[in-house]
Amino acid sequence: MGIMKIETRYLIFLIFISTIVRLIIAPLYISEPGIPFDFPRYEYVGRLVAEGKTIYTDYNDTYHYSPSNYPPLMSLTFGFWVGSLNASYIALKILVILIDVASVIVIFYIVKNLKDIKTAFIIGLLYSLSYATLISSAVTGNDDNLFLFFMLTSLYFTIKKKPNITLSAIFLSISLGFKF
């Protein structure tokens, strides 16, 4: 019972610190020149999907690449997010931050299965505060975080004590749908 309590405290701390740090950094980069070039394109593709248009034939904005070079799952996810929330750059960035914080949880469980709870906490904390991950999620809102989350989840189902290859394959397929 004590181990579960420690695990819960570690997870709550990791979720808290990951979320707070990202939410502190994110507002610093919500206006030009802080908005990365990709995000207006994500929003545009999302709006196309939300309007029921196809991202490959109706993509005709001269400012952006034409046709869309985004994979279908990413476009559908951003389209759903934009359509249901009338999302903007800020809302899309929040989606990426939430997915990145979820990746911290998956990393914790991967390392816990491979090593122990203390190591899982340290690795989760290192990922949470890593310059590269902070730039990727809080600053640029990079779409690679979606791919990474599903890839890590696939890995988790492969390495757990009772592997579930079917779930691993499903999450691997989903991750590839966000990347290719």
N, C-alpha and C positions, 0 to 999 in steps of 0.2 A: 504494500500500500504506500509506503514511503517513497518508493521509486516512481510510482505513478504520480505522486504529488510533485516530486522534483521535475519529472518530465513535463507536467502541466505548467509549472512555473517557468521552466526554460522556454517552452513554446510561447507562452503569453509574453514573456520578455522579448523574444525574437520578433514576434508579430508587432508588438508595440514599437520597439526601436526601429524596425524596418519601415514601418508605416510613417512614424514621426519624422525620421530623417528624410525620407522621400518627399513628404508633404512640406517640409521646410525648404527643401531645395527647389522643388517644382515651380513655385510661383516666381522664382527669379528668372525663369526662362519661358515666359508666356507672351512676350511681345517681340517684335523685330528688334534686333537681329537674332534673338534667342530661339526663335522657332526654326527647327531644322527644315530643310527643303522637302523632305519626305512627307511631313505631316499635312501640309495643305493638299497633297495628292491623296493621302489616306482619307481625308475628309471628303474630297471630291468623289473618290471611288465609293465611299460609304453612302454619300447622297445619291449616287446613281443607283445603287442597290436598293436603297430605301424608296426610291421613286419607281422601282420595278423595272429599271432599265438593265440591259446587259453590260457588264463591265468591259467586254471585248469589242462589241460593235458600236455601242453608244458613247464610247469614250472619245470625245472630240474636243476637249479643252486644249487650246493651242499653247497654254502656259505649261502644261504637263505633258509627259510622254503619251504618245498615242500609238496603238491601243494600250490598254492597261497591262502592265507587266507584273501585276500582283496575283498571287495564287488565289484560287477560289475560296478557301476557308477564311483567309485573312479578309478578303473583300466582303464575304457574307457576314463575318463577325463585326467588322467596322460598319457595314450597312445596317445590321440589326441595331447596333449601339447608336448610330447617328439617327436612324429612323425612329426608334422608340424614345430616345431622350432629346431629340433635336440637338444632338451633340455638336460640340465645337472642338477645337484643338484641346482645350482644357479637359473636356470630358473624355476625349480619346486618350489623353495622357493619364487620366485617373484609371482608366481600364488597364493600361499597361502597368501602372504601379501596383494595382491589385493583383494582377497576374504575377508580377515579380515577387510580391510578398508571399503569395501562394507557393512560389518556387522555393522560398526559404524553408517553408514547412516540409516540402518534399525532400529537400536536401537534408534536413534534420533527420528524417526517417530513413533515408538511404544510408547515411553515416551511422546512425544508431544500429541498423541491421548489420553493417560491416564491422563496426568497432564497439562503441559504448555511448551512453547518454552524454557524458561530459565532452567527449570528442565531437559528438553531433552538435552540441551547443556551441562549441568553439568554432567549428567549421561553418555552422549557420550564421554565427555572428560575423565571421570574416567575410562571408558572402554578402551579408546585409550591409556591411560598411565598406565593401570593396569599391574603389574608385571606378572601375570599369562598369560594375552593375549600377552604381548610382548615376553615372553618365547615361547609360543605356536606358534606364527606366525614368528617373526623375528629370533628367535634363532633356534628352532627345525623344523619349517615349518610343524607343525603337521597337519595331514589330518583331524582332528576334526573340523578345521575351515570351511571346506566345508559343513559338516553336520550342524554346528551351523548356518551358513548363511541361509541355506534353512529352517531350523527349525524356526529361527527368522522371516523370510519372511512369513512362514505359520502363525505364531502368529500374525504378523501385519495384515494380511488379515482377521483374526478372530476377532480382537479387534477394527478395525476401525469403524467409525460411521455407515457406511453401509457395514456390513460384507459380504465378498464373500467366502462362505464356499467351493465352488468348487475350487477356486484358492488356498485356504488354504489347502485343501486336496491334491491338485497336488504338492504344495511345501513340504508338510509333506511327501508325498510318495518319492519325490526326495531326501529329507534329509535322509530318512531311507535307500534309495539305496546307499548312501555314507557310511552308518554305518554298515548295516547288509547284 
